Amino acid sequence: MKLYTYYRSQASFRVRIALNLKGIAREDSFLHLEKGDQFAAAYRTINPRWSCRL
């Protein structure tokens, strides 16, 4: 499982804990939201709905 995460996100933190407790392997892919990594073309192909800048 690939988990897109941000180091300051409480939701990502809780998901990582839950996956560890269940023994589910994951691959962390860190996005830096302040730098705008969520608007990169590679991420936009995965999640096109939230790809526009507000």
mmCIF file of the N, C-alpha and C atoms, coordinates in Angstrom:
data_MODEL
# 
_entry.id   MODEL 
# 
loop_
_atom_site.group_PDB 
_atom_site.id 
_atom_site.type_symbol 
_atom_site.label_atom_id 
_atom_site.label_alt_id 
_atom_site.label_comp_id 
_atom_site.label_asym_id 
_atom_site.label_entity_id 
_atom_site.label_seq_id 
_atom_site.pdbx_PDB_ins_code 
_atom_site.Cartn_x 
_atom_site.Cartn_y 
_atom_site.Cartn_z 
_atom_site.occupancy 
_atom_site.B_iso_or_equiv 
_atom_site.pdbx_formal_charge 
_atom_site.auth_seq_id 
_atom_site.auth_comp_id 
_atom_site.auth_asym_id 
_atom_site.auth_atom_id 
_atom_site.pdbx_PDB_model_num 
ATOM 1   N N  . MET A 1 1  ? 0.851   -1.160 0.000   1.00 0.00 ? 1  MET A N  1 
ATOM 2   C CA . MET A 1 1  ? 0.000   0.000  0.000   1.00 0.00 ? 1  MET A CA 1 
ATOM 3   C C  . MET A 1 1  ? 0.902   1.230  0.000   1.00 0.00 ? 1  MET A C  1 
ATOM 4   N N  . LYS A 1 2  ? 0.548   2.203  -0.804  1.00 0.00 ? 2  LYS A N  1 
ATOM 5   C CA . LYS A 1 2  ? 1.303   3.451  -0.849  1.00 0.00 ? 2  LYS A CA 1 
ATOM 6   C C  . LYS A 1 2  ? 0.505   4.513  -0.089  1.00 0.00 ? 2  LYS A C  1 
ATOM 7   N N  . LEU A 1 3  ? 1.135   5.108  0.902   1.00 0.00 ? 3  LEU A N  1 
ATOM 8   C CA . LEU A 1 3  ? 0.489   6.112  1.736   1.00 0.00 ? 3  LEU A CA 1 
ATOM 9   C C  . LEU A 1 3  ? 1.117   7.471  1.461   1.00 0.00 ? 3  LEU A C  1 
ATOM 10  N N  . TYR A 1 4  ? 0.325   8.391  0.918   1.00 0.00 ? 4  TYR A N  1 
ATOM 11  C CA . TYR A 1 4  ? 0.780   9.765  0.718   1.00 0.00 ? 4  TYR A CA 1 
ATOM 12  C C  . TYR A 1 4  ? 0.576   10.499 2.027   1.00 0.00 ? 4  TYR A C  1 
ATOM 13  N N  . THR A 1 5  ? 1.631   11.095 2.550   1.00 0.00 ? 5  THR A N  1 
ATOM 14  C CA . THR A 1 5  ? 1.580   11.646 3.889   1.00 0.00 ? 5  THR A CA 1 
ATOM 15  C C  . THR A 1 5  ? 2.310   12.984 3.964   1.00 0.00 ? 5  THR A C  1 
ATOM 16  N N  . TYR A 1 6  ? 1.983   13.724 4.995   1.00 0.00 ? 6  TYR A N  1 
ATOM 17  C CA . TYR A 1 6  ? 2.642   14.986 5.323   1.00 0.00 ? 6  TYR A CA 1 
ATOM 18  C C  . TYR A 1 6  ? 3.066   14.886 6.778   1.00 0.00 ? 6  TYR A C  1 
ATOM 19  N N  . TYR A 1 7  ? 4.272   15.280 7.093   1.00 0.00 ? 7  TYR A N  1 
ATOM 20  C CA . TYR A 1 7  ? 4.824   15.011 8.417   1.00 0.00 ? 7  TYR A CA 1 
ATOM 21  C C  . TYR A 1 7  ? 4.048   15.673 9.561   1.00 0.00 ? 7  TYR A C  1 
ATOM 22  N N  . ARG A 1 8  ? 3.288   16.725 9.291   1.00 0.00 ? 8  ARG A N  1 
ATOM 23  C CA . ARG A 1 8  ? 2.545   17.402 10.351  1.00 0.00 ? 8  ARG A CA 1 
ATOM 24  C C  . ARG A 1 8  ? 1.072   16.989 10.427  1.00 0.00 ? 8  ARG A C  1 
ATOM 25  N N  . SER A 1 9  ? 0.673   16.033 9.612   1.00 0.00 ? 9  SER A N  1 
ATOM 26  C CA . SER A 1 9  ? -0.723  15.628 9.538   1.00 0.00 ? 9  SER A CA 1 
ATOM 27  C C  . SER A 1 9  ? -1.083  14.638 10.641  1.00 0.00 ? 9  SER A C  1 
ATOM 28  N N  . GLN A 1 10 ? -2.049  14.994 11.476  1.00 0.00 ? 10 GLN A N  1 
ATOM 29  C CA . GLN A 1 10 ? -2.545  14.091 12.515  1.00 0.00 ? 10 GLN A CA 1 
ATOM 30  C C  . GLN A 1 10 ? -3.266  12.901 11.898  1.00 0.00 ? 10 GLN A C  1 
ATOM 31  N N  . ALA A 1 11 ? -3.973  13.115 10.801  1.00 0.00 ? 11 ALA A N  1 
ATOM 32  C CA . ALA A 1 11 ? -4.698  12.022 10.149  1.00 0.00 ? 11 ALA A CA 1 
ATOM 33  C C  . ALA A 1 11 ? -3.705  10.984 9.614   1.00 0.00 ? 11 ALA A C  1 
ATOM 34  N N  . SER A 1 12 ? -2.639  11.413 8.981   1.00 0.00 ? 12 SER A N  1 
ATOM 35  C CA . SER A 1 12 ? -1.625  10.486 8.478   1.00 0.00 ? 12 SER A CA 1 
ATOM 36  C C  . SER A 1 12 ? -0.965  9.738  9.627   1.00 0.00 ? 12 SER A C  1 
ATOM 37  N N  . PHE A 1 13 ? -0.736  10.425 10.717  1.00 0.00 ? 13 PHE A N  1 
ATOM 38  C CA . PHE A 1 13 ? -0.138  9.813  11.898  1.00 0.00 ? 13 PHE A CA 1 
ATOM 39  C C  . PHE A 1 13 ? -1.025  8.688  12.407  1.00 0.00 ? 13 PHE A C  1 
ATOM 40  N N  . ARG A 1 14 ? -2.320  8.927  12.484  1.00 0.00 ? 14 ARG A N  1 
ATOM 41  C CA . ARG A 1 14 ? -3.261  7.910  12.963  1.00 0.00 ? 14 ARG A CA 1 
ATOM 42  C C  . ARG A 1 14 ? -3.368  6.739  11.998  1.00 0.00 ? 14 ARG A C  1 
ATOM 43  N N  . VAL A 1 15 ? -3.325  7.014  10.712  1.00 0.00 ? 15 VAL A N  1 
ATOM 44  C CA . VAL A 1 15 ? -3.377  5.935  9.717   1.00 0.00 ? 15 VAL A CA 1 
ATOM 45  C C  . VAL A 1 15 ? -2.127  5.075  9.824   1.00 0.00 ? 15 VAL A C  1 
ATOM 46  N N  . ARG A 1 16 ? -0.959  5.693  10.009  1.00 0.00 ? 16 ARG A N  1 
ATOM 47  C CA . ARG A 1 16 ? 0.280   4.920  10.157  1.00 0.00 ? 16 ARG A CA 1 
ATOM 48  C C  . ARG A 1 16 ? 0.218   4.022  11.386  1.00 0.00 ? 16 ARG A C  1 
ATOM 49  N N  . ILE A 1 17 ? -0.320  4.534  12.495  1.00 0.00 ? 17 ILE A N  1 
ATOM 50  C CA . ILE A 1 17 ? -0.464  3.725  13.712  1.00 0.00 ? 17 ILE A CA 1 
ATOM 51  C C  . ILE A 1 17 ? -1.399  2.551  13.464  1.00 0.00 ? 17 ILE A C  1 
ATOM 52  N N  . ALA A 1 18 ? -2.546  2.805  12.830  1.00 0.00 ? 18 ALA A N  1 
ATOM 53  C CA . ALA A 1 18 ? -3.517  1.741  12.570  1.00 0.00 ? 18 ALA A CA 1 
ATOM 54  C C  . ALA A 1 18 ? -2.931  0.672  11.656  1.00 0.00 ? 18 ALA A C  1 
ATOM 55  N N  . LEU A 1 19 ? -2.215  1.077  10.624  1.00 0.00 ? 19 LEU A N  1 
ATOM 56  C CA . LEU A 1 19 ? -1.610  0.105  9.714   1.00 0.00 ? 19 LEU A CA 1 
ATOM 57  C C  . LEU A 1 19 ? -0.547  -0.727 10.424  1.00 0.00 ? 19 LEU A C  1 
ATOM 58  N N  . ASN A 1 20 ? 0.217   -0.094 11.302  1.00 0.00 ? 20 ASN A N  1 
ATOM 59  C CA . ASN A 1 20 ? 1.218   -0.834 12.071  1.00 0.00 ? 20 ASN A CA 1 
ATOM 60  C C  . ASN A 1 20 ? 0.566   -1.839 13.000  1.00 0.00 ? 20 ASN A C  1 
ATOM 61  N N  . LEU A 1 21 ? -0.511  -1.445 13.675  1.00 0.00 ? 21 LEU A N  1 
ATOM 62  C CA . LEU A 1 21 ? -1.203  -2.355 14.586  1.00 0.00 ? 21 LEU A CA 1 
ATOM 63  C C  . LEU A 1 21 ? -1.797  -3.551 13.853  1.00 0.00 ? 21 LEU A C  1 
ATOM 64  N N  . LYS A 1 22 ? -2.267  -3.331 12.642  1.00 0.00 ? 22 LYS A N  1 
ATOM 65  C CA . LYS A 1 22 ? -2.854  -4.415 11.850  1.00 0.00 ? 22 LYS A CA 1 
ATOM 66  C C  . LYS A 1 22 ? -1.809  -5.211 11.076  1.00 0.00 ? 22 LYS A C  1 
ATOM 67  N N  . GLY A 1 23 ? -0.562  -4.744 11.084  1.00 0.00 ? 23 GLY A N  1 
ATOM 68  C CA . GLY A 1 23 ? 0.507   -5.458 10.408  1.00 0.00 ? 23 GLY A CA 1 
ATOM 69  C C  . GLY A 1 23 ? 0.477   -5.320 8.897   1.00 0.00 ? 23 GLY A C  1 
ATOM 70  N N  . ILE A 1 24 ? -0.102  -4.242 8.400   1.00 0.00 ? 24 ILE A N  1 
ATOM 71  C CA . ILE A 1 24 ? -0.194  -4.005 6.963   1.00 0.00 ? 24 ILE A CA 1 
ATOM 72  C C  . ILE A 1 24 ? 1.036   -3.221 6.505   1.00 0.00 ? 24 ILE A C  1 
ATOM 73  N N  . ALA A 1 25 ? 1.726   -3.772 5.523   1.00 0.00 ? 25 ALA A N  1 
ATOM 74  C CA . ALA A 1 25 ? 2.922   -3.104 5.004   1.00 0.00 ? 25 ALA A CA 1 
ATOM 75  C C  . ALA A 1 25 ? 2.511   -1.884 4.175   1.00 0.00 ? 25 ALA A C  1 
ATOM 76  N N  . ARG A 1 26 ? 3.341   -0.851 4.236   1.00 0.00 ? 26 ARG A N  1 
ATOM 77  C CA . ARG A 1 26 ? 3.044   0.366  3.490   1.00 0.00 ? 26 ARG A CA 1 
ATOM 78  C C  . ARG A 1 26 ? 4.337   0.972  2.967   1.00 0.00 ? 26 ARG A C  1 
ATOM 79  N N  . GLU A 1 27 ? 4.177   1.772  1.949   1.00 0.00 ? 27 GLU A N  1 
ATOM 80  C CA . GLU A 1 27 ? 5.290   2.539  1.400   1.00 0.00 ? 27 GLU A CA 1 
ATOM 81  C C  . GLU A 1 27 ? 4.910   4.004  1.566   1.00 0.00 ? 27 GLU A C  1 
ATOM 82  N N  . ASP A 1 28 ? 5.675   4.725  2.362   1.00 0.00 ? 28 ASP A N  1 
ATOM 83  C CA . ASP A 1 28 ? 5.382   6.136  2.612   1.00 0.00 ? 28 ASP A CA 1 
ATOM 84  C C  . ASP A 1 28 ? 5.905   6.998  1.478   1.00 0.00 ? 28 ASP A C  1 
ATOM 85  N N  . SER A 1 29 ? 5.062   7.904  1.021   1.00 0.00 ? 29 SER A N  1 
ATOM 86  C CA . SER A 1 29 ? 5.451   8.888  0.032   1.00 0.00 ? 29 SER A CA 1 
ATOM 87  C C  . SER A 1 29 ? 5.116   10.253 0.625   1.00 0.00 ? 29 SER A C  1 
ATOM 88  N N  . PHE A 1 30 ? 6.139   10.991 0.984   1.00 0.00 ? 30 PHE A N  1 
ATOM 89  C CA . PHE A 1 30 ? 5.942   12.257 1.685   1.00 0.00 ? 30 PHE A CA 1 
ATOM 90  C C  . PHE A 1 30 ? 5.724   13.402 0.706   1.00 0.00 ? 30 PHE A C  1 
ATOM 91  N N  . LEU A 1 31 ? 4.713   14.196 0.973   1.00 0.00 ? 31 LEU A N  1 
ATOM 92  C CA . LEU A 1 31 ? 4.416   15.401 0.207   1.00 0.00 ? 31 LEU A CA 1 
ATOM 93  C C  . LEU A 1 31 ? 4.660   16.599 1.109   1.00 0.00 ? 31 LEU A C  1 
ATOM 94  N N  . HIS A 1 32 ? 5.270   17.625 0.554   1.00 0.00 ? 32 HIS A N  1 
ATOM 95  C CA . HIS A 1 32 ? 5.469   18.858 1.316   1.00 0.00 ? 32 HIS A CA 1 
ATOM 96  C C  . HIS A 1 32 ? 4.406   19.842 0.839   1.00 0.00 ? 32 HIS A C  1 
ATOM 97  N N  . LEU A 1 33 ? 3.359   19.981 1.635   1.00 0.00 ? 33 LEU A N  1 
ATOM 98  C CA . LEU A 1 33 ? 2.206   20.780 1.228   1.00 0.00 ? 33 LEU A CA 1 
ATOM 99  C C  . LEU A 1 33 ? 2.526   22.269 1.117   1.00 0.00 ? 33 LEU A C  1 
ATOM 100 N N  . GLU A 1 34 ? 3.443   22.756 1.928   1.00 0.00 ? 34 GLU A N  1 
ATOM 101 C CA . GLU A 1 34 ? 3.794   24.170 1.867   1.00 0.00 ? 34 GLU A CA 1 
ATOM 102 C C  . GLU A 1 34 ? 4.542   24.519 0.584   1.00 0.00 ? 34 GLU A C  1 
ATOM 103 N N  . LYS A 1 35 ? 5.232   23.540 0.005   1.00 0.00 ? 35 LYS A N  1 
ATOM 104 C CA . LYS A 1 35 ? 5.951   23.754 -1.255  1.00 0.00 ? 35 LYS A CA 1 
ATOM 105 C C  . LYS A 1 35 ? 5.059   23.484 -2.461  1.00 0.00 ? 35 LYS A C  1 
ATOM 106 N N  . GLY A 1 36 ? 3.882   22.921 -2.240  1.00 0.00 ? 36 GLY A N  1 
ATOM 107 C CA . GLY A 1 36 ? 2.949   22.671 -3.336  1.00 0.00 ? 36 GLY A CA 1 
ATOM 108 C C  . GLY A 1 36 ? 3.148   21.339 -4.041  1.00 0.00 ? 36 GLY A C  1 
ATOM 109 N N  . ASP A 1 37 ? 3.719   20.361 -3.348  1.00 0.00 ? 37 ASP A N  1 
ATOM 110 C CA . ASP A 1 37 ? 3.937   19.046 -3.961  1.00 0.00 ? 37 ASP A CA 1 
ATOM 111 C C  . ASP A 1 37 ? 2.628   18.395 -4.406  1.00 0.00 ? 37 ASP A C  1 
ATOM 112 N N  . GLN A 1 38 ? 1.520   18.751 -3.778  1.00 0.00 ? 38 GLN A N  1 
ATOM 113 C CA . GLN A 1 38 ? 0.235   18.153 -4.137  1.00 0.00 ? 38 GLN A CA 1 
ATOM 114 C C  . GLN A 1 38 ? -0.253  18.621 -5.511  1.00 0.00 ? 38 GLN A C  1 
ATOM 115 N N  . PHE A 1 39 ? 0.388   19.628 -6.082  1.00 0.00 ? 39 PHE A N  1 
ATOM 116 C CA . PHE A 1 39 ? 0.004   20.121 -7.401  1.00 0.00 ? 39 PHE A CA 1 
ATOM 117 C C  . PHE A 1 39 ? 0.930   19.603 -8.507  1.00 0.00 ? 39 PHE A C  1 
ATOM 118 N N  . ALA A 1 40 ? 1.866   18.730 -8.164  1.00 0.00 ? 40 ALA A N  1 
ATOM 119 C CA . ALA A 1 40 ? 2.791   18.170 -9.145  1.00 0.00 ? 40 ALA A CA 1 
ATOM 120 C C  . ALA A 1 40 ? 2.038   17.267 -10.119 1.00 0.00 ? 40 ALA A C  1 
ATOM 121 N N  . ALA A 1 41 ? 2.554   17.149 -11.317 1.00 0.00 ? 41 ALA A N  1 
ATOM 122 C CA . ALA A 1 41 ? 1.888   16.359 -12.359 1.00 0.00 ? 41 ALA A CA 1 
ATOM 123 C C  . ALA A 1 41 ? 1.754   14.894 -11.964 1.00 0.00 ? 41 ALA A C  1 
ATOM 124 N N  . ALA A 1 42 ? 2.754   14.339 -11.300 1.00 0.00 ? 42 ALA A N  1 
ATOM 125 C CA . ALA A 1 42 ? 2.697   12.924 -10.909 1.00 0.00 ? 42 ALA A CA 1 
ATOM 126 C C  . ALA A 1 42 ? 1.564   12.676 -9.918  1.00 0.00 ? 42 ALA A C  1 
ATOM 127 N N  . TYR A 1 43 ? 1.388   13.574 -8.975  1.00 0.00 ? 43 TYR A N  1 
ATOM 128 C CA . TYR A 1 43 ? 0.307   13.409 -7.997  1.00 0.00 ? 43 TYR A CA 1 
ATOM 129 C C  . TYR A 1 43 ? -1.047  13.728 -8.626  1.00 0.00 ? 43 TYR A C  1 
ATOM 130 N N  . ARG A 1 44 ? -1.075  14.647 -9.560  1.00 0.00 ? 44 ARG A N  1 
ATOM 131 C CA . ARG A 1 44 ? -2.324  15.030 -10.225 1.00 0.00 ? 44 ARG A CA 1 
ATOM 132 C C  . ARG A 1 44 ? -2.941  13.860 -11.002 1.00 0.00 ? 44 ARG A C  1 
ATOM 133 N N  . THR A 1 45 ? -2.111  12.982 -11.539 1.00 0.00 ? 45 THR A N  1 
ATOM 134 C CA . THR A 1 45 ? -2.634  11.817 -12.260 1.00 0.00 ? 45 THR A CA 1 
ATOM 135 C C  . THR A 1 45 ? -3.306  10.830 -11.310 1.00 0.00 ? 45 THR A C  1 
ATOM 136 N N  . ILE A 1 46 ? -2.859  10.789 -10.061 1.00 0.00 ? 46 ILE A N  1 
ATOM 137 C CA . ILE A 1 46 ? -3.449  9.887  -9.070  1.00 0.00 ? 46 ILE A CA 1 
ATOM 138 C C  . ILE A 1 46 ? -4.730  10.481 -8.510  1.00 0.00 ? 46 ILE A C  1 
ATOM 139 N N  . ASN A 1 47 ? -4.741  11.764 -8.248  1.00 0.00 ? 47 ASN A N  1 
ATOM 140 C CA . ASN A 1 47 ? -5.870  12.413 -7.610  1.00 0.00 ? 47 ASN A CA 1 
ATOM 141 C C  . ASN A 1 47 ? -6.266  13.663 -8.406  1.00 0.00 ? 47 ASN A C  1 
ATOM 142 N N  . PRO A 1 48 ? -6.955  13.504 -9.532  1.00 0.00 ? 48 PRO A N  1 
ATOM 143 C CA . PRO A 1 48 ? -7.250  14.659 -10.387 1.00 0.00 ? 48 PRO A CA 1 
ATOM 144 C C  . PRO A 1 48 ? -8.300  15.609 -9.814  1.00 0.00 ? 48 PRO A C  1 
ATOM 145 N N  . ARG A 1 49 ? -9.121  15.151 -8.902  1.00 0.00 ? 49 ARG A N  1 
ATOM 146 C CA . ARG A 1 49 ? -10.205 15.993 -8.386  1.00 0.00 ? 49 ARG A CA 1 
ATOM 147 C C  . ARG A 1 49 ? -9.683  17.217 -7.625  1.00 0.00 ? 49 ARG A C  1 
ATOM 148 N N  . TRP A 1 50 ? -8.624  17.041 -6.860  1.00 0.00 ? 50 TRP A N  1 
ATOM 149 C CA . TRP A 1 50 ? -8.117  18.132 -6.019  1.00 0.00 ? 50 TRP A CA 1 
ATOM 150 C C  . TRP A 1 50 ? -6.864  18.751 -6.608  1.00 0.00 ? 50 TRP A C  1 
ATOM 151 N N  . SER A 1 51 ? -6.709  18.703 -7.899  1.00 0.00 ? 51 SER A N  1 
ATOM 152 C CA . SER A 1 51 ? -5.476  19.179 -8.517  1.00 0.00 ? 51 SER A CA 1 
ATOM 153 C C  . SER A 1 51 ? -5.471  20.672 -8.821  1.00 0.00 ? 51 SER A C  1 
ATOM 154 N N  . CYS A 1 52 ? -6.587  21.342 -8.702  1.00 0.00 ? 52 CYS A N  1 
ATOM 155 C CA . CYS A 1 52 ? -6.612  22.777 -9.044  1.00 0.00 ? 52 CYS A CA 1 
ATOM 156 C C  . CYS A 1 52 ? -6.161  23.606 -7.842  1.00 0.00 ? 52 CYS A C  1 
ATOM 157 N N  . ARG A 1 53 ? -5.522  24.700 -8.138  1.00 0.00 ? 53 ARG A N  1 
ATOM 158 C CA . ARG A 1 53 ? -5.122  25.629 -7.071  1.00 0.00 ? 53 ARG A CA 1 
ATOM 159 C C  . ARG A 1 53 ? -6.277  26.557 -6.776  1.00 0.00 ? 53 ARG A C  1 
ATOM 160 N N  . LEU A 1 54 ? -6.478  26.808 -5.505  1.00 0.00 ? 54 LEU A N  1 
ATOM 161 C CA . LEU A 1 54 ? -7.574  27.708 -5.109  1.00 0.00 ? 54 LEU A CA 1 
ATOM 162 C C  . LEU A 1 54 ? -7.069  29.107 -4.905  1.00 0.00 ? 54 LEU A C  1 
# 
